[in-house]
Amino acid sequence: MAISECYKEYVGEQLAQLGFVTIKKMFGCASLYYEDLIFAIIGDDVLYFKVDDSNKSHYEREGMKPFQPFDDRPMIMPYYELPVDI
């Protein structure tokens, strides 16, 4: 998975008002941290937010897809695409 530097910068600028957000490269993707808590992933210039049982259905209703790190394996992680209008 590739991440363009300009997309990474764009996401960082958009989230700067949250406070101390760090973006770290990890296994061809990037992880976003607020303080020491990972809350999002960037993969192929798509932003995915971490979900749980309380909000996963909201993302699915909007037609958002889960993060899948490997095309050849059906591994799905608890991160979903962020709707563009958000």
Steps between C-alpha positions, in 0.01 A plus 500: 500500500637836402448830673579825326678761706249768397203291621675431829563874543138580407365261764742639757384856427133402522551332837738760646221673687457186712833568661798270506444257210795293380516309172744209490580271209420137569515200263440707184217693666495774759350499847352812657539551870343744740749509782578124528165370371469378141170620352543483123696349212592632156535244222509572126417865575177406678434596862346231723374568854498235771150370570332282758153355557363841598575671165587236239143489365511874425795448266339197337173691443701764315649227278850535643737208458720344768878520485648184348880503510543209258326445168570127505379435857154568647636670813279790606607742770271720717555811284255643248533761226410848611216644288633776273242753618632472856 
